[in-house]
Amino acid sequence: MTSPKVARVARKAKRWLEGQLVEDVPDGLALCEFGCRKLQCRMGEWEQCQRRLRDLQNCRKWKANHP
């Protein structure tokens, strides 16, 4: 049996580790984070990226149809 102090430390460590590994990615950045081969966009390029804008529009349509 573990002591309450050890259990509390373990829970805190688990929460910290989850925070380091799992993070929500906003819809507007998901394609950039996971589906783009570019490591970084030039100034102004991201805002006008047709691929990102199309993916964002498709994502919004899907969410509207799948509440």
Number of C-alpha atoms within 10 A of each C-alpha: 4 6 7 9 9 10 12 11 11 12 12 12 12 12 11 11 11 11 11 9 7 8 8 7 12 10 14 15 15 16 16 20 13 9 10 12 8 8 7 10 11 7 7 8 10 15 11 9 12 11 13 20 16 11 17 18 14 12 14 14 11 11 10 9 7 7 5
